[in-house]
Amino acid sequence: MLRRFPLPTDLRDAVERGVPQPPAEPVTAATVMLVREPPIAGTGVEVWVLRRADGLPAAPGATAFPGGGLDERDADPDVPWRGAPVEGWGRRLGLPDEDAAALLCAAVRETYEECGVLLAEVDDAAPDPGATVLPVSAEDEDAERAALARRELPLSDLLRRRGLALRSDLLRPWARWTTPEPAARRFDTWFFVAAVPAGARARHQGHPGHEQEAVEGAWWRPAALLDAEAEGRVRLLPPTRVALEELAAAEDLAALLGTRRSLEEVLPRVAGAPDDLHLLADLPEHPDPVGVV
């Protein structure tokens, strides 16, 4: 299905400068739509979003889901792992196994770094797990998240230190979008959806000594966020808008998590006359309409 979107301001500026030759190579990235049941069950879902800082080179001021580019240390073959095996994820994503594992590590790392929700569980294979897994204070959590943000602490080291294993089964692949070619910075972004684990609490935190990518975070009803964009109160990029439309259509959390998805890459292109530039994106057809399993 072909969709038309307004051209984001930063992309319009890039068009005026001209497409780099050769075009910038996309950086692989992961973003996670962290969702939960609203207070009244069966009335859809809520999603955690962040407002990006105004001074960022990519998507300044936009409201977005937690996420970011891969760190080379995400590709640790010895990361403690639970859930579907790496080989299964490779087939599911159409990637080499090691690339699929690094992508999931990035998704888990960014989710913890940016909202404090760690998609992990006690690692039964850890030496004496009962002795190594301890409650983490808010101060220790803040320190871990800041160290992740500054790239001082690999996710695999954090998990091993706490006797935890990454829970790959908590993530569902949702979509794949690549930044159009005129952009100076491009991302090949894989979207995942994850229900917030029982007892976990999302919380925005600044990281001293590190450029602040987000200035605030909050739970929103997807439809309310779309209304806020229509009223000019928030800025959404096309991939975020499409994802929110799909989340808004979900009847409840179970229906959302059970939806089968096509992971065909979406690569929008700039089109139109100079005075009417816009984005065109060919959206894939999915095996299940959202909310119908």
ROMI-104903 format. One record per residue: x, y, z of N, C-alpha, C in turn. Coordinates in steps of 0.001 Angstrom, whole numbers, plus 500000, padded with zeros to 6 digits. Example, Ala and Ser with C-alpha at 12.3 -4.5 7.8 and 13.67 -1.06 7.14 Angstrom:
2
513190494310507800512300495500507800513200496700507800 512850497750507080513670498940507140512900500030507870 
END
This chain:
293
500841498809500000500000500000500000500881501248500000 500648502123499044501458503333498923500883504425499820 501735504981500666501330506063501570502153507311501278 501512508463501415502186509751501239502307510426502598 503476511008502875503739511685504140504370513049503867 504122514016504751504854515287504644506352515041504780 507139515853504107508588515705504175509100516337505464 509748515567506356510286516144507596511261517277507299 511312518259508194512131519452507970513593519114507749 514154518219508580515570517901508418515845517193507099 514872516428506605515050515775505313514901516780504169 514026517762504351513893518823503346515211519587503212 515833519870504342517138520546504305518165519689503568 518111518376503785519050517476503112518821517472501605 517560517519501182517250517558499752517836518811499125 517726519938499824518257521195499294519773521144499158 520436520407500058521894520279499976522318519309498887 521413518400498507521733517402497495522109516078498121 521846515005497388522141513662497889523645513433497892 524219513014499028525659512711499046525992511639498012 527144511755497416527588510753496445528860510067496933 528831508782497175527635507943497139526734508225498339 525453507806498288524563508017499433525139507395500703 524820507997501834525310507481503118524842506040503328 525732505223503851525396503826504140524550503766505417 523397503086505388522565503026506595523255502285507739 523095502805508943523580502161510158522462501276510704 522773500043511024521763499149511588521349499642512974 520043499684513219519520500192514486518334499344514927 518033499417516214516884498717516788516060499701517594 514759499586517506513868500404518325512780499500518890 512349499782520110511417498899520811510173499676521226 509027499165520795507746499706521241507368498956522519 507626499576523639507331498977524936505867499253525260 505078498195525431503635498362525589503160497721526895 501984498166527336501371497601528534499856497715528416 499167496935529250497712497039529332497341498356530010 496311499051529539495830500241530241495096499832531517 494744500805532365494058500456533621492798499626533422 492075499868532337490880499074532037491254498062530963 491294496786531318491715495747530384490762495673529197 491315495275528055490497495117526864490201496408526136 490917497476526482490680498775525833491925499237525081 492629498284524472493804498645523698495083498513524502 496078499314524164497376499279524839497873500704525053 498869500823525919499626502059526081501060501790525651 501744502825525162503113502668524674503997503755525278 505238503386525592506206504326526165506942505037525037 506959506363525092507667507145524075508548508192524744 509541508646523984510484509667524424510404510858523482 510651512048524012510800513216523136512282513489522971 512733513453521719514146513644521427514548515102521603 515788515314522010516298516668522234516292517463520930 516097518763521049515983519618519868517287519745519091 518425519590519758519695519824519088520304518620518397 519598517506518346520161516304517739520225516434516217 521238515829515581521339515915514122520276515105513393 519748514055514022518726513215513404517431513316514206 516335513628513520515000513704514123514955514584515368 515473515817515309515425516683516497513989516999516902 513720516903518202512412517255518725511312516254518456 511608515166517784510572514189517450510236513315518653 508996512864518703508584511874519690508790510496519072 509464509620519788509874508339519209509906507265520284 510096506042519850510254504916520762511724504793521176 512010504142522292513408503918522675514147503144521587 515389503510521349516160502785520348517426503518519973 518221502886519124519467503485518673520281502510517854 521421502981517382522285502177516540523009501090517310 523459500079516577524209498987517197525566499471517681 525966498942518822527311499095519353528071497829518942 529320497968518537530075496783518109530117495717519195 529975496128520466530019495157521562528695494431521741 527657494830520965526416494054520974526632492684520338 527676492563519529527950491307518821528808490375519669 528382490116520900529106489207521793528494487815521660 529230486851521125528651485516520924528347484787522227 528865485284523339528682484600524616527658485286525514 526821486156524954525824486830525785524878485781526376 524582485829527688523615484896528277522257485060527588 521626483968527195520483484024526270519389483072526720 518131483528526662516963482692526914515926482975525829 515040482000525597514019482176524573514414481477523287 513785481892522182514074481280520883515566481349520603 516162480261520109517606480263519858517986481268518783 519250481635518800519758482616517839519475482169516410 519615480866516136519400480373514778517976480669514311 517011480514515221515627480806514870515416482272514549 516078483140515294515967484573515023516605484925513691 517713484279513356518334484533512065517381484230510924 516697483085511001515728482727509956514554483697509943 514105484075511118512928484946511219513193486326510625 514390486847510841514730488185510372515395488175509003 515773486990508523516474486922507253517879487471507334 518525487278508487519870487794508728520793486654509134 522114486835508959523039485875509564522793485802511071 522996484630511642522679484435513060523362485465513954 524647485749513685525374486676514544524821488099514430 524325488471513244523732489800513081522390489888513804 521610488806513739520329488782514445520541488888515952 521534488165516483521815488217517919522246489613518339 523111490252517547523560491608517872522398492589517852 521470492402516911520310493287516815519433493174518058 519196491953518537518394491784519743519110492333520966 520429492159521027521189492742522136521051494260522129 521110494869520947520947496317520855519558496737521314 518537495966520940517172496293521348517027496254522868 517583495211523492517495495082524953518321496167525636 519518496419525119520388497449525711519738498828525645 519216499204524484518616500526524334517368500680525201 516594499608525343515388499680526172515752499935527629 516784499254528119517205499483529505517843500857529656 518697501219528711519396502502528777518420503674528777 517372503605527958516517504769527742515247504769528576 514839503616529114513632503664529953513702502769531178 514836502099531419515009501376532668514315500038532749 513817499517531633513176498200531611514155497210530995 514565496218531789515560495242531348514851493943530978 514893493594529703514230492391529200515148491193529425 515193490747530670516101489673531075515491488931532255 516066487763532573515614486969533711516826486313534362 516607485689535516517682484977536203518248483899535285 519562483867535172520254482886534334520528481635535154 519782480562534887519961479322535649521334478705535436 521998479101534340523318478540534056524435479312534738 524104480434535376525142481225536038525654480482537269 526925480639537613527449480018538831526708480551540059 526090479643540811525393480022542040524475481221541799 523445481084540904522613482232540561521897482840541752 521536482008542742520842482563543893521684483550544665 523010483386544594523897484282545334524277485513544527 524157485420543183524646486528542361523551487503541952 522302487081541986521216487969541579520681488691542807 520863489981542840520445490788543977519555491928543508 518657492417544362517877493594543981518809494758543648 518422495541542658519242496669542223518593497957542708 519358498772543407518837500048543888518665501006542723 517883502062542957517698503080541921519027503714541544 519910503893542539521220504495542263522059503583541369 522039502275541657522805501339540831522224501257539420 520904501271539334520276501253538013520689502480537210 520645503647537846521049504879537157522493504784536671 523361504224537515524771504101537145524944503146535965 524204502033535977524293501085534864523805501716533567 522694502413533634522138503020532421523070504098531876 523672504874532769524617505903532325525846505264531682 526327504157532255527494503476531689527178502882530319 525961502370530147525550501885528832525512503026527827 524955504165528244524837505314527342526201505818526906 527179505773527813528529506251527486529376505171526813 528768504016526540529461502886525915530640502399526760 530499502513528064531530502031528984531247500606529463 530004500150529291529592498856529827528824498089528753 529363496988528239528615496163527293527434495487527988 526358495275527258525195494603527822525567493224528354 526395492494527624526749491139528054527440491152529412 528294492147529662528965492243530962527961492552532062 527018493443531776525995493787532766525189492547533144 524766491781532139523962490592532406524738489571533227 525985489320532851526782488326533586527035488775535018 527294490061535200527569490578536540526363490408537458 525162490504536877523946490384537679523327488996537638 523989488048536955523453486695536895522168486598536111 522067487370535024520852487424534222521107486915532809 520023486603532112520087486200530710519082487015529912 519461487418528715518577488154527816517363487297527476 516160487893527512514921487187527190514503487517525759 514973486741524797514615487011523407513134486775523142 512492485924523964511078485620523749510160486777524112 510685487801524782509858488960525123509746489946523962 510543489750522920510545490655521774509813490026520597 509003490836519913508340490428518678508793491370517568 509323490855516452509698491749515355508453492360514729 508529493641514405507333494357513958507474494950512555 508572495629512278508710496310510991510177496646510758 510453497072509528511810497485509169511725498688508227 512313499802508651512312501034507860513748501508507663 514042502015506465515351502594506179515191504055505779 516043504910506318516006506346506040516235506604504550 515482507534503938515672507846502511517084508337502203 517468508205500958518841508499500546519289509950500721 518451510972500589518989512333500747519590512621502114 519202511856503137519666512133504496521164511881504626 521832512764505351523269512591505593523528511441506559 522576511218507496522679510092508434521485509187508190 521765507936507863520697507006507525520743505801508467 519562505245508736519454504101509636518592503018508998 519044501794509129518263500609508778517695500109510099 516469500531510393515908500357511736514908499214511787 515174498282512692514262497176512961513404497542514169 512092497458513990511144497745515067510727496439515734 510717496466517063510240495339517858509141495836518791 508270494923519212507289495233520247507545494299521420 507408494839522643507635494044523852506686494517524937 506045493575525606505215493915526760506113494141527963 505833495182528726506662495466529892506504494314530895 507610493714531356507504492568532267506854492958533596 506248491977534242505629492211535546506664492758536520 506300493806537225507182494402538219508144495429537678 508286495521536353509199496507535764508514497869535690 509322498919535696508784500283535685509623501129534741 508962501717533754509669502599532823509907503949533479 511107504490533259511476505760533891512528506453533034 512243507698532654513240508467531906514329508947532855 515557508983532334516696509420533137517710510093532228 518230511239532660519350511856531963520643511156532339 521642511264531475522923510600531720524032511641531761 524490512049532948525564513037533044526801512598532263 527413513548531587528614513252530822528342512638529471 527057512611529057526690512029527771525653512928527127 525759513101525806524781513917525087523372513386525336 522477514272525729521121513851526051520305513678524770 519964512438524449519174512174523259517695512421523507 517235512212524738515822512391525061515687513311526266 514634514116526260514433515069527350513256514692528244 512403513788527799511307513328528650510744512033528085 510067511275528951509435510034528530508124509853529266 507166509172528625505853508998529244505087507889528529 504092507344529254503156506400528651502046507175527942 501692506723526750500628507361525972499714506291525384 498440506664525225497568505910524341497983506249522911 498170505263522035498580505582520668497656506576519972 496343506413520134495409507327519477495556508748520010 495825508886521303496006510217521884497258510882521333 498286510104521092499523510656520544499318511095519098 498553510337518341498227510739516974497397512017516971 496477512139517921495694513375518040496599514551518384 497565514317519265498488515388519651499305515858518455 499673514926517581500397515342516370499493516176515468 498242515750515301497312516493514447497095517909514966 497201518080516280497029519403516895498324520196516943 499421519617516454500699520319516429501443520315517744 501061519438518684501712519413519998502920518489520051 502998517540519139504157516653519060504530516479517596 505770516032517373506259515769516027506534514280515897 505974513655514867506177512231514614506778512036513230 507764511165513124508277510767511826507376509673511243 507379509497509916506469508522509303506513507120509905 507689506524510179507658505174510760506946505133512112 507147506169512922506484506224514226504985506380514054 504577507233513111503148507444512885502467506148512450 503071505440511514502471504189511043502381503176512183 503445503056512976503427502114514098502340502480515105 502177503768515377501138504192516320499740503899515775 499544504081514482498254503734513886497957502253514084 498979501427513927498793499985514107498550499640515570 499289500262516479499065500018517907497669500466518320 497205501575517763495882502096518120494771501146517690 495041500308516685494024499382516193493952498094517004 494910497880517900494944496634518670493820496604519697 493118495488519760492033495355520726492564495236522148 493652494515522301494260494343523617495694493859523423 496382493660524530497792493295524474497993491922523837 497154490961524186497312489610523646497150489603522130 496158490331521635495944490389520190497128491037519493 497669492088520103498816492776519510500016491840519412 500335491159520503501524490308520531501368489070519657 500133488692519341499910487523518501499837487826517023 499978489090516650499856489481515250501070489029514445 500823488388513306501909487999512405502241489177511498 503543489390511270503996490578510552504905490227509378 504794491029508324505783490998507255506940491902507654 508164491450507417509343492247507750510018492785506493 509230492946505446509749493537504210510227494961504489 511407495289503999511993496608504243511160497706503593 510926498777504342510254499970503817511317501036503591 511478501469502342512457502495501987511714503653501325 511294504662502103510575505796501509511454506535500501 510810507211499587511537508023498606510924509415498542 511759510388498242511298511764498092510688511912496707 509517512543496641508827512719495366508162514089495336 507698514473494140506950515715493994507767516848493412 507059517912493041507695519118492517508427519840493641 509378520724493294510139521430494339509274522152495360 508097522623494946507226523324495891506217522391496557 506321521086496292505393520118496890506115518796497160 507266518887497808508025517678498109507345516884499223 507355515578499085506760514708500097507463513358500054 507106512502500989507644511139501026506587510154500551 507021509178499769506170508064499389506775506787499955 505947505993500603506418504737501197505467503617500803 506023502541500292505236501370499914505203500422501107 504085500417501818503973499616503041503586498179502706 504208497202503349503907495797503035502539495377503558 501996494363502923500780493729503424501188492714504489 500463492691505599500804491798506704499855490600506746 500336489441507199499477488255507256498223488459508096 498335489227509181497189489496510058496951490991510129 495705491445509987495420492829510377495673492975511874 496167494130512299496465494328513715495189494170514528 495305493400515613494167493216516498493303492028516140 493568491388514988492801490215514582493771489053514432 493640488047515252494558486901515229493803485660514756 
END
